[in-house]
């Protein structure tokens, strides 16, 4: 029960941060699950909000066969 509450709180926090950074919930889901494409403006908004560079948040993900 506690883990479920923590996960719910974490998800709510992620969406609150996204809203503050001007990112839609749909984009957050794409980023969260690595599905679809992310616009460079979105990357810029995230980096400005987090005060970081794109290389700090972008990584190489190996596809499973």
MOPE-V686644 format. One record per residue. N is the residue number from 1. RES is the residue in one letter. PSI is psi in radians with two decimals (999 if undefined). D_FIRST is the distance of its C-alpha to the first C-alpha in whole Angstrom. Layout:
# MOPE-V686644
{{N & RES & PSI & D_FIRST} {N & RES & PSI & D_FIRST}}
This chain:
# MOPE-V686644
{{1 & X & -0.73 & 0} {2 & X & -0.75 & 4} {3 & X & -0.72 & 5} {4 & X & -0.74 & 5} {5 & X & -0.69 & 6} {6 & X & -0.79 & 9} {7 & X & -0.73 & 10} {8 & X & -0.76 & 11} {9 & X & -0.71 & 12} {10 & X & -0.78 & 14} {11 & X & -0.76 & 16} {12 & X & -0.68 & 17} {13 & X & -0.78 & 18} {14 & X & -0.79 & 20} {15 & X & -0.57 & 21} {16 & X & -0.77 & 23} {17 & X & -0.76 & 25} {18 & X & -0.78 & 26} {19 & X & -0.73 & 27} {20 & X & -0.57 & 29} {21 & X & -0.02 & 30} {22 & X & 0.55 & 32} {23 & X & 2.33 & 30} {24 & X & 2.71 & 29} {25 & X & -0.61 & 25} {26 & X & -0.70 & 27} {27 & X & -0.68 & 28} {28 & X & -0.76 & 25} {29 & X & -0.73 & 24} {30 & X & -0.79 & 27} {31 & X & -0.68 & 26} {32 & X & -0.70 & 23} {33 & X & 0.02 & 24} {34 & X & 0.54 & 27} {35 & X & 2.50 & 29} {36 & X & -2.95 & 32} {37 & X & 2.58 & 34} {38 & X & 2.25 & 34} {39 & X & 2.56 & 37} {40 & X & -0.50 & 38} {41 & X & -0.63 & 38} {42 & X & -0.77 & 34} {43 & X & -0.73 & 34} {44 & X & -0.78 & 37} {45 & X & -0.75 & 34} {46 & X & -0.80 & 32} {47 & X & -0.70 & 34} {48 & X & -0.75 & 36} {49 & X & -0.73 & 32} {50 & X & -0.08 & 31} {51 & X & 1.01 & 35} {52 & X & 3.14 & 35} {53 & X & 2.71 & 37} {54 & X & -0.66 & 36} {55 & X & -0.35 & 36} {56 & X & -0.41 & 33} {57 & X & -0.15 & 31} {58 & X & 2.32 & 33} {59 & X & 2.95 & 33} {60 & X & 2.19 & 34} {61 & X & 2.16 & 32} {62 & X & 2.28 & 33} {63 & X & 2.42 & 33} {64 & X & 2.41 & 32} {65 & X & 999 & 35}}
